[in-house]
Amino acid sequence: MKIERIQEMLKSKEKTDVFYEDRPVWIQDIHNNMATVGFIDNNEERDVFIEDLYEDNLYN
């Protein structure tokens, strides 16, 4: 995923499904080429590379 797309999603009121390693996440913050994400399936938080995030419909 590109940082511009993440910034667009964060400003939007629409829900966008975002994934990291096949797990749904919400993006909490971005800094440089990293994003702080929270995993929807538990309370885990992690800093991940922005390029490793992807949208659900990207490959459809």
Secondary structure, 3 states (H helix, E strand, C coil): CCHHHHHHHHHCCCCCCEEECCEEEEEEEEECCEEEEEECCCCCEEEEEHHHEEEHHHHC
